[in-house]
């Protein structure tokens, strides 16, 4: 489970779509009190920052649209409370790029 802190336009198709899917998972855990992965570090760093998570989703959606990908899973804006900025990181920006580059899925950070 990972929400990257890298500009969406730098992500390849696989990573962009995977992050979008995982963001919805984090959103569901936090907004509906789901227990699965509730203690995962990636989920915990977004607690109290649903506004920031919502804004990240909007950036992902904008990038998906720029690539002519379909999107039909909006988030409820009225649930986007809390801080608007994510300033807590599991890995540094450079380390995140390194992780993506080493995934070996035939794609790279742009």
C-alpha positions as CSV (number, residue, x, y, z in Angstrom):
1,X,0.0,0.0,0.0
2,X,1.5,3.3,-1.1
3,X,0.5,6.8,-1.8
4,X,3.5,8.4,-3.5
5,X,4.7,12.0,-2.8
6,X,5.9,12.3,-6.4
7,X,4.1,14.5,-8.9
8,X,1.5,12.3,-10.7
9,X,2.8,13.3,-14.1
10,X,6.1,11.6,-13.3
11,X,4.4,8.3,-12.7
12,X,4.1,5.6,-15.4
13,X,0.7,4.2,-16.2
14,X,1.0,1.2,-13.9
15,X,2.1,3.3,-10.9
16,X,-0.4,6.0,-11.5
17,X,-3.4,3.6,-11.7
18,X,-2.1,1.5,-8.8
19,X,-1.8,4.6,-6.6
20,X,-5.3,5.7,-7.5
21,X,-6.6,2.3,-6.5
22,X,-4.7,2.2,-3.2
23,X,-5.7,5.8,-2.4
24,X,-9.3,4.7,-2.5
25,X,-8.4,1.9,-0.1
26,X,-6.8,4.3,2.3
27,X,-9.8,6.7,2.0
28,X,-12.3,3.9,2.7
29,X,-10.4,2.7,5.8
30,X,-10.2,6.3,7.2
31,X,-13.8,7.4,6.3
32,X,-15.7,4.2,7.0
33,X,-13.7,2.9,9.9
34,X,-12.7,-0.3,8.1
35,X,-10.3,-2.4,10.1
36,X,-8.1,-4.0,7.3
37,X,-4.8,-2.3,7.1
38,X,-5.9,0.4,9.6
39,X,-2.6,0.2,11.3
40,X,-0.5,0.3,8.2
41,X,2.1,3.1,8.2
42,X,0.7,4.5,4.9
43,X,-2.8,4.7,6.4
44,X,-1.6,6.2,9.7
45,X,0.2,9.0,8.0
46,X,-3.1,10.2,6.4
47,X,-5.1,10.2,9.7
48,X,-6.3,13.8,10.2
49,X,-5.3,14.7,6.7
50,X,-8.3,13.7,4.6
51,X,-8.2,17.1,2.9
52,X,-4.6,16.4,1.7
53,X,-5.6,12.9,0.6
54,X,-8.6,14.3,-1.3
55,X,-6.3,16.8,-3.0
56,X,-3.8,14.1,-4.0
57,X,-6.7,12.2,-5.5
58,X,-7.7,15.2,-7.5
59,X,-4.1,15.5,-8.8
60,X,-4.2,11.8,-9.8
61,X,-7.5,12.3,-11.6
62,X,-6.3,15.3,-13.5
63,X,-3.3,13.3,-14.7
64,X,-5.5,10.4,-15.6
65,X,-7.6,12.8,-17.7
66,X,-4.6,14.3,-19.4
67,X,-3.7,10.8,-20.5
68,X,-7.3,10.2,-21.7
69,X,-8.0,7.5,-19.0
70,X,-11.5,7.1,-17.7
71,X,-12.3,8.0,-14.1
72,X,-15.6,7.1,-12.4
73,X,-14.8,7.0,-8.7
74,X,-14.9,10.5,-7.2
75,X,-14.4,11.0,-3.5
76,X,-16.9,12.7,-1.3
77,X,-15.6,16.2,-0.9
78,X,-17.7,16.7,2.3
79,X,-15.5,14.1,4.0
80,X,-12.3,15.9,3.1
81,X,-11.5,17.3,6.5
82,X,-8.3,18.0,8.3
83,X,-5.0,19.2,7.1
84,X,-4.5,20.1,3.5
85,X,-0.8,19.3,3.3
86,X,0.9,16.0,3.8
87,X,4.3,16.7,5.5
88,X,4.8,13.3,7.0
89,X,6.8,10.9,4.9
90,X,7.7,7.2,5.2
91,X,10.5,7.7,2.6
92,X,12.2,10.8,1.3
93,X,11.3,12.0,-2.2
94,X,14.6,10.7,-3.6
95,X,14.1,7.4,-1.9
96,X,10.6,7.1,-3.4
97,X,12.0,7.7,-6.9
98,X,14.7,5.1,-6.3
99,X,12.0,2.6,-5.1
100,X,9.9,3.1,-8.2
101,X,12.9,2.8,-10.5
102,X,13.8,-0.5,-8.9
103,X,10.4,-2.1,-9.1
104,X,11.4,-3.8,-12.4
105,X,7.9,-3.6,-14.0
106,X,9.2,-2.2,-17.2
107,X,8.4,1.4,-16.3
108,X,10.3,4.2,-14.8
109,X,9.7,7.5,-13.1
110,X,9.6,10.2,-15.8
